Amino acid sequence: MTSNQENQPQIAGAICAPPPQPPTGDVPQPRQPTNLQGLLKFAMEATKLEDAPRESTFQPMEEARRKFLEEALNSLTVDVIEVLLKQIKILEKVDTLNAGDDDSEYTTALDTISDFVCDIDTANDFHKIGGFVIVSPCLKCKSPKVRAQVCNLLAELCQNNAYCQRVVLESGIMPILVEIVEQDPEVSVVVKALYAISCIVRQNTGACAQFIQYKGVQVFLEALKRNEEKINTKICFLLRALCSSQADFKSRLVFVGYIPVLFSLLSTPKTSDEHVLGLLQKLIEDNSAAINESRQNKVNAKETLENYLSQIKGKEEYSNEEELCDTIYNTLFAQK
């Protein structure tokens, strides 16, 4: 009787144990692997056996098998620059897209580029072959999906990449991104624009200066008043990071009026509250101006914090918010 394994068809390219061989003295045969660790052990044991003196069983590779392997290897080889140039060519026509038109060709092209430019060298090559020519038209496209995806592409290009950050600053892209945050009606587009700005300005003093120059601080403040959770999260996360890395940034936020707006966002518990509270805590930390502003009656900070704490007290899912809220309350009112 033959085993089930012997009756199963062989799959081309599959890794499997060699067929059973007649016993050769006391040489043990390696067990067929059942997991990744077993596969490694199997390969090592099989190599030892092949190193032992024995009659060679190597046979010339069949033509069909050789051709299959060549095609498989060729399919794994991609000319990245050729692929990027093809997508750029497609996106050069994006300004012909009207509202309601099928935008799938353009969104697919942006997705394809994004898949490659997460590699920093490829991101730099994308600029060197003229790829940034499509950024501004895509940012101004009538399709919100295209606008959102090109913002995501900018984030991928600029994340931890000083070269592409410099290109963005020199290409006039920052004011367009700030304008999207200020005016775009689609929350999904605004969120992606915030993501792009974050990847451009964090740990980049020159980019932060340009962000301030184009009224980004004031635009973010107005965007918070929309009270959209995803927008709140992105803005507060970025501003808190900038408060830690940029001198006098906290004072700038206090001066333009962030304190009362942040407290006003805490009327009911939301998923974005941890970031709102985190920014508030950062603003009042070692900052007498922010503390004094928070204690003003018009801000109503004491009542807001007490009401908020009463809604989340003892709830495990709000443990971080409760800790931050306690810290802010104690800083502002513990000694008053």
Protein Blocks (a to p, Z undefined) as FASTA:
>chain_A
ZZfklmpccdehiacdddddddehjaccddddfbfklmmmmmmmmmmmmmpgcddfbdcd
dfklmmmmmmmmmmmpccfklmmmmmmmmmmmmmmpcghiafklmmmmmmmmmmmmmpmk
lmmmmmmnopmmmmmmmmmpmblklmmmmmmmmmmmmgopaklmmmmmmnommmmmmmmm
mmmmblklmmmmmmmmmmmmgoplklmmmmmmnommmmmmmmmmnopaklmmmmmmmmmm
mmmmmghklmmmmmnopmmmmmmmmmpgcfklmmmmmmmmmmmgopaklmmmmmpmklom
mmmmmmmmmmmgopaklmmmmmmmmmmmmmmmmmZZ
